[in-house]
């Protein structure tokens, strides 16, 4: 069957390049084999979830080219969770607990002092109905834990290979808070069953959750998906990325003028066996994805690399792919101009500066007016093409005796106001003979 995957961010901040790594891996797994890519907002945390973040997530995905096949939010699916929770209670897999957080902290501290693992001791299972009634009379409301089977849970991980966790080493997880709200561990499984998710590709920080969720899948009669846990992107110093800090958010990278495929290429290829390089399309990127060849080590992300990738991508981009965007920037010159300047830009917006150089005026300090006057005297007649620059500079060399930097730099500074830039054999015909003469005269 074609794979069904989901990207399930919490709309509690702007997603960063590490989140997009997960989204891209899911998209590639689905689209490479004609599958479905679902965007699901895990927004049951009503205190922190905000609509503006949900809107931003969708905008980021579409900017990168990952248009969801289906979009939904958990806050609209509460009846589904209510029904599944009732089934788990009826089956004896969900049981009420009345301990406060302070009581649990003291119990864990005592276990550590005795050299024991800080695992919940299932004391709530020993409560009688009378004791439960007494606790509720005090005003306590229970949170609900899932009763693990305390067994070795095994799965074949798409990235890590054979994996297992003995759930006897884990506390029975809280799935329903005392206020009745649901935790991700439960709602995610219920949604995955309902939506027919076949592959769950997510960060390795969720590995421990997998054993718990496999038991929940089985207790609800759902088919267990294929799990794959990829390595995480970190900063160069090894720190994890966080939505709370806003570091390397997709929103900021877009606003800074980076190309979506430069962002996608770097986010996906970093920390894999593939060389990090600019890839022209998501479809081409999907062909490179092999989950089994993702490194187990954290992938350190160097923000400086995105500058290099962005430049390399633009240097290889054909004019037709940017024509409309250039027009929106007010840049003319057509394909000829693009071919001349693209190897000298890091971001597309920089083309506006080079178009201003072509159309003028430019400001330059004329240090040797005599040299420029003599250069003007031997300026070739029109029409001009890419051979004109060589013809002209040969004539100037004969006329003035200048050569090398002493020949080329004064001409470049006079014509462009800069000491660097695209090859003048390409710029000269675009500037035109009339403007060249005017600039040589200062």
N, C-alpha and C positions, 0 to 999 in steps of 0.2 A: 504493500500500500504506500502511496505517496506520504512522506512525513508531514506531521502536523506539529509545529513548534510554537512556543509563545515567548514573548519578551514581556516581563512583568515588573516594571519599575514602580516604586512608590512615589507619588507626586508630592514629595516633600522638599524638593529643591531642583535646581537645574542639573540635568544629567551630564556626566563628564566623559572623557574619552575611555575610561575603564568600563563604564556602563555600556558604551557603544560597542566596545569589543564583544561583549556578550550578545548584544543585539545583532551584530554583523555575523557572528558565528551561527546564530540561530537562522538568520535570513539565508545565509549561504547553504546550510544544510537543507532547508526547505526548498529553495528555488532551484538548486542544482538538480533536484529530482522531481520537480513539478508539484511540490507540496504547498502547504498553507502556513502563512506567517501571521500570528495573532498578537495584537497589542492589548495587554490587559493591565489596567491601572490597579495596583494593590493599594486601595485607598481606604482600608478599614480603620486606619489611624486617623480618626476625624479631627483630632486636635492639631495635627501637623500637615495633613493633606490639603492642598489648595488647587483651585481650578486653574490658576495662572501657570502652575507648574505642569499640570496635565496638558494644557494647550502648548506649552513650550516643548514638552517631550514629543508630541506629535509633529510639531513644526521641525524639530531637529531631525527626526526620522525621515520626513519627507524631503528635507533639504539634502540628506545623504542618499536619497533614492530608494529608501525602504518604505514603500507605501503599504500599510497593513491590509491584509485581506479581511480581517475582522477586528473590530475595536470594541472593547467593553470595559466596564469598571465594576469592581467587587461590591461597591456600595449599592449597586442596583440588584444584587443577587442574594440578599439576606435570606429570603424564604428558602432558597436552596440549601444554605448552610444550616438553617433551623431544622430542616427535615433530616439532614445527615447527622446532625448532633443528636437528635432524638433517637435515631437508629443506633448510634454508638452507646447512648445511655441504656437503651433497652437491651443491648447485647452485653452490658456489663463492662464495656471497654472505656467508658468515661465515668469517672467517679469524683464526687465533691470533696474539696479540701478546705479547711477553715483557718489554717495558720496565717498569721500576718507576716509581712515581709520581715519585720524585726525578729519574730520567732524563728523564721527559717534561717536568718543570718546567724542567730545564736546557735542553732542546731548544726549548721555547717561549720562554724568555728570550733565547736566541740568535737566534731568528727575529725577535723584536721589535727586538732591537738592530740587525738588518740591515734593518729597515723592512718585514719580511714579515709577513703575517697568521699568527697562531699556530695553524695548521692541521696536523693530524697528516700526516706525510710518507709514510705507507704503507711505512715501512722494513721492517716485518714481512713484507711480500709478497716481499721480495728474499731472505729467509732460505732457505737450503737445508735439506733434511731433516737433514743432518749437523749444521748449526748449531743447528737446533731441538732435536735430541737432546742436544747438548752443553749447551744452556741448561737443559733439563729435568734433566739429570744434576747440574747445580748446585743443583737444588731449586726451580727456577722453575716456576711453573704459569701457563699462558697465560690472559689474558682475551681475549674474542672480540669483534671489531669487524665491523660490517656494511659491506660494500663498496658505497658509494653510486655511482650511475651518472654523477655529475657532469654534471647537465643542469638545465635550467630546469623546475622543477615548478610547475604552475599549478593553481589551483582557484578556484571561485566561492564566496567566503566569505559566509555568511548575514548577517554584520554588516558586514564591511569591504568587501564587493564583490569585484571581480577582485583576486586576490592571486597572488604568485609568489615563489619563492626559488630561486636557483641553488645547487644542492647542491655545486658545486665550491668554494664559499666556506666549506664546513663540513668539520669533521673527521669521518671515518668514526666513527659512534657506537659506544661499547661497549655491547653488549647482554647479554653474560654476563660476570660477574665471575670472577676467578681462583679463587674458592671454589666456582664452579658456580652461584651464585645469579643470578637474572634481574633485569634492570632494567625499569622501567615501560615504556619505549619499545617493547620487544618484547612483553611480556605483554599490554599494553593492546590492541595490534593483533590478537593471536591471539584474545583474548576477544571483541573486536568482530566478528571474522569468524565465530566459532563461534556467537555469540548473535544474529547478523543485525542488528546495530546499523545504523540507517539515517542517524542524525543525531548528530553529536558537537558539543555545545554546551559550551564551556569558556572559561576566562579567556584574555585576550590574551597572557599570559606563555607560552602553549604554541604560539604561532604558528610559531616556528622548528621545533618538533617536527613540525609538520604535514607539511612537505616530506619529512622523513625517514620519517615513518610512511606517507605515501602510497607511497613506494618499497617499504616493507616489505609493505604491503597487496598491491601488485602482484606482488612476488616470491613471495608465498604464494598467489597466485591468488584473492585476496579482492576483493569489490566495494568500491570506495572510497566511504565515506559522505559525506554533506554535512557540511562543517565550518562552524562559526560561532564566532567568538572575540569575546566581550563584554569591555567595559571592566571594570576592577577597582575595587572599593571601597577607599578609603584613609581614614585618619584625617583630621581637619580640617587637620593640619599636613602632609598629603601622604604620610605613612608608610604602608607596606603593613600589612595585618592578618596576624597570625600565630597559628597554633595554639599555638606555644610560649609565648606570653605570656598566653594565655587571655583577651585583650581582646575584649569584645563577643561572648563565646561564647553560643551559643543556650541552653546550660544555665544560664548566669548570668542571662540575660534572662528565662527561664522562672521561675527562682527569685525574681527580683525582682518578679514579679507582672504582667508585661506580657502582653497578649493576643496569641495566635499570629497573628491577621490584621493586627495593627498591625506586628508584626515582619516578616511577609511583604510587606505593602504597601510598607514603607519599603525593605526589601532589594531588591525587584524594581523599583520605580518610580524610585528614585534613579538619576540618570544616564541617563534616557530622555526622550523628548519628551513623555511623559505627566506631568501635574501630580502631585506627590506628595500622596496623599490616602488616607484609610482606605477599603479595599475590603472588602466584607462576606464574600466567600468566595473560595476559590481558583478556582472555576469562573468567577466574574466577572473575577478577575485574569487568567486565561488568555485571556479575550477581548481584553484590552488589550495583550497581548504582540505586538510586531512587531519582530523581530530587526533589521530594516533601519533601525529608528528609534532604535537605541541609540547614544548618543554615543560617539565615538572617544576622548574625553578621560577620564582617570580620574575616578571619581565620589566626591567627598568626602562622607564620612558624618558627620552631626552627631548624636551620641547624644541631644542635647536634643530633637531632632525626634520621637523615639519617645515621649516623654512627651506631646507635643502630639497625635500621631496616636492614641495609646492613649486619651486623654481623648475625642477626637472620635469614635472608634469606639464607646466605651461610651455616649456621649450619644445615639447613634443606634440602640443595640441594644434590641430589644424584650424585654419581660419573659420571654417563653417561652424565649428563648435563654439566659437566666441563672438561671432559677428554681431548678434543681437545685443550682447552685453557691452561690446565696444560702442555700439551706436548709443546705448543708454548712457554711457559715460561721456558722450559728445566727442568720441574719437572717430576721425575719418581715415582716409588713406587706403581703405580696403585691404585686400590680402597682401599687397606689396608692403604696406606699412607694418602689418603684423609680422611678416617674415623678417623684416629688418630689426624690429625691436624685441621680439619675444625672448631671445636669448639673453636679454639684459634686464629682465624683470623677475622679481620674486613673487609679486602679487599682481593680479590683473589691473587693479586701479592705478598702478604705476605707469600704464600706457598713456594716461592722460597727461602726465608730465612730459613724456616724449613727444606727444602730439603738439603740446604747447611749444616745444623746441622747434618743431617743424613749421608751425604756423606763425610763431613769433608774437610779439617781439622778444628778444633775449637780451639780457644784460651781461656785458663783458667788459673787462678792463683792457683797453688796447695799450700794450706796453711798447710796441714797435710799429708805429703807424706807417713808417716807410716800407717795412717788410710787407705789410698787408697791402699797401698801395701797389707795390711791384707784383704781388701775387694777383691782384685784381686785373692788372694790365695783361696778364697772360691767361685769363679765364676763358676756357673754350666756349665757342658759340653753341647754341642749342641745336637739336634736341639732345637732352642728357640721358645717359643710362649708367649702368654699374661700371662701365669702363672710364667714365669721365673723371672720376677722382684720381685714378692712376695717371691718366693723360695730363691732368692739371698739375699734380704734384711733381711729375717729371719736369714739366715746363718751369715750375717755380724753383726747383732745384737748380736748373740751368741758369735761370735769371738771377738768383740770389746767392747760390753757392751753399745754401743751408741743406742739411741732411739729418736723418734720424729724428730725434726728439725735437731738435731745434727747428726742423721743418714742419713736422706734423702737429706739435702741441699748440703753437700760436694759431694755426688754422682752425683746429678743433675749438679752442677757447673763443675765437672770434665768431665762429658759426653757431656754436651751441651754448656758449656761456659756461661750459663745463670742461673738466679735464679728463672725462671718461664718458663711455656710452657706446651705443651701437656703432658698427663700422660706418665710416663716412661714405664709403662707396655706395651704401644703400640709402643713407640719409640725404646725400647731396641732391639727387634728382627730385626727392620729395620737397626739399626746401625751395628749389628752383633758382634759376639764374638771377632773377631780379632781387630776391631777398638776400642771396649770397653776396651780391655786389653791395647792397645796403649795409650788411653786417661787416663786411671788410672795411667799409668807410667809417665804421663806428656809429 
